Every structure is written in C-alpha cells, then in structure tokens.
Amino acid sequence: MRSAHNLKVHELIGLAARITKSSSRQWIGLEGKVIDETKNLLVLETKNGEKRIPKNSCTFLFTLENGEKAELEGKEIAFRPEERTKKAL
C-alpha cells in the first residue's frame, strides 16, 4: 500500500502532484495528475495540457488516494519506474 513513507518505491501514475521547488521558476506551483513517467521525466496532465517535467531539477508534493501528502525530491525518484519499484524488494 502506498504511503508517504514508501512512496518513492511505488507507482506514481494517477497521483496528483504539485511542484514546490525547482531550479526553473516556470515550473514552481505547476500542478496536475501524473499520467506518465520515464527515468528523467514526469508527465503531468494540467489544466493547460500535458507538461513534461524534469525530475532532477524539481521537488514534488504528491497527494495520495487517502489525502495524505508526501514531498519527494526528484533525484530520489530519478529512476525508471520498474527499477524504482524493485528497490522495495
């Protein structure tokens, strides 16, 4: 089960996300639903369309299904999704 404590080794697709910090000002405050993920990018569906966000330069605040929030630095999740989930084993 996903929780704030183990989110970095779980699937992120489907979660709401907001960028809280970034080396690029244009990304700060951007929010949407995670619809895809690669090793280096999160793809968010925002009110203005899809946005490809580089993981390494951002900090994300995710909202889980139960309303719990978890903040993760992009470098903590900068792996392919299948590699990241294997870290839980």
WOCORBEL-V57612 format. One record per helix or strand of 2 or more residues. SS is the DSSP state (H for helix, E for strand). FROM is the first residue (numbers start at 0). TO is the last residue. Records with the same first field share a line. If there is no record, write none. Layout:
SS->FROM-TO, FROM-TO
This chain:
H->6-8, 24-26, 73-75, 80-85
E->15-21, 30-36, 40-45, 48-53, 57-62, 68-72
